[in-house]
Structure formats: C-alpha cells, structure tokens
Amino acid sequence: MARNDERRAGLADAALRVLAREGTRGLTHRAVDAEAGAPVGTASNYFRNRPALISAIADRITIRLAPEQATLDELGALPPSRELFAAYIRDIVRRLTLHRELSLALFELRLEAGRRPELADVIGEWLRTNFEGDVAFNAGAGLPGGRAEIAMFHYALDGLLLDRLTTSIDPDTSTDDVVAALVEGLLPDAVAAPAQPRAEAYVIHDGSVLVCTRRPTAGAEKNQARFLRLVSTEQRSARPNHHARACGNECSAIHRAPPALMVVSPANTADLRARMCAERAL
C-alpha cells in the first residue's frame, strides 16, 4: 500500500509538471507516464479518467503548498494583530511564488474548470473547502477579519500571483509592499465586537435580585433601563406573583438606586444569587 501511495504521489507530481509547463492541452495520461518515466498505461491505471487525474493534481497542490510547521509554531506564538495577519499573508505569497509550477498548475486548473463543466464541480468543491479552512483558521487564531475579508484577500492574492508569475504591470514594486498595502486597505483596524448589554444588579427589600440591562443606544434612550427578569433567592416558588408585584412596585425605586453592587451577565444569575446572599445590603 505504501508503494502504491508513493507511486500515486509521483504520478500526480509528474502531472503537475506537465500541466504547469504545457497547459491543460498537454495534460494527457500518456504525457504523465512519459514525465514520470513509467510504462504506458500506468497513469490511467491509477487515474481512470481526466476528472480523477485533475482531482489528484488538486490534492497534491494542497499537500505541497501546506505551510511549514516551524512557521506555524513561530507565528502561532505571537498575539493576534493586523501585523500577524500580514505575516501569514506574506508566508502564503512566499510559498506560492517559491513553488512556481504549483501556482501555474493551480491557475490552469481553474481555467480548465471554466471551459469544462464536468470539472467545475471537482475544482469548485476543492476551492471552497480550502476557503472554508482559511476562514476557520483565521477565526481560531483570533485574527482580525471575517469571512468577507478572507474572501477579499483570496480575490486580491489571485490577482497578485497572476501578476507576479506572468507579466507584471509594476515589477519595481516589491511583493511585500503590495501585501502591506492590501492589509492596510482591506483589513479593518479591529473586529468590532457585538454590543453587549451592561448588566447591573440591585437588592430589593425582600432579598430578591433584580437584573436589568442598559443597552448602548443613541439619544435619549441611552440611559433607559430595560428590566429583563427578577430572580428570587428564596421565595420564588412560594410566591408565584412575586415577579409581577415586585416589578410593578419596585421598578421606580430600583431605577433611582445607587450604582450596582456588582456587574454581572444576565446569564449568571445563579452565581449572582449565591454571591448576593453574602453581600445583601438593603
């Protein structure tokens, strides 16, 4: 099985070289056999048809373009930032330009998928899988930019690589400078975190805890409190109408109360009840 895997990888590498050098028209099973120095019929034995050969090339590109573990370890030790995002992008561009035949073969595959609908599904699924992997990696690393920004960088890097690997419109500008400009122009300064309610807790006379929240809004509504729920520490089940009566009778008093004794999340009411038992003041 190991020898079969090695032979399959060797044939896929040979197919990559043929594709990068001669384009899709030169990519045949016989040409792959000749490039690999294998008997005629070997490539077709491993890859029964053209879609299978194309799929094997795509998989081989993914393997050979994978980042080095040392680079991942080095960059992974740094705190998330725009600068770190730019460092990852520079490494991607470095690998794509260093392995020129892989990048050229990748462009040829995309062109072939555009000409041949039967290959579009194979290449499309491969491209989208890699894109989803990039989105997941970016999120997992805590880097700025979301799905939309990652897509924009895919579009931009495709154009940059096509420019650098063929005839450049501006060969005097360094690739690193182009990457820096792309990060500056396409990546937000920081990911805007969703607005979180500011929860405040007050103790009312019967020992219950009123949890309210002030959501950031514009104008006069900014300081208006929206009461979410009332949590009784001891008498909730015994007094089914407690919540309604308390909200009706105590809300105005609570609204005029001094600043919260503690700030908590509305989801942490169980912890709040325990802590307030020790800090009850009213």
Secondary structure by P-SEA (a helix, b strand, c coil): caaaaaaaaaaaaaaaaaaaacccccccaaaaaaaaccccaaaaaacccaaaaaaaaaaaaaaaacccaaaaaaaaaccccaaaaaaaaaaaaaaaaaaaaaaaaaaaaaaaaaacccaaaaaaaaaaaaaaaaaaaaaaacccccaaaaaaaaaaaaaaaaaaacccccccccaaaaaaaaaacccccccccccccbbbbbbccccbbbbbbbcccccccccbbbbcbbbbccccccccaaaaaaaaccaaaaaacccccccccccaaaaaaaaaaacccc
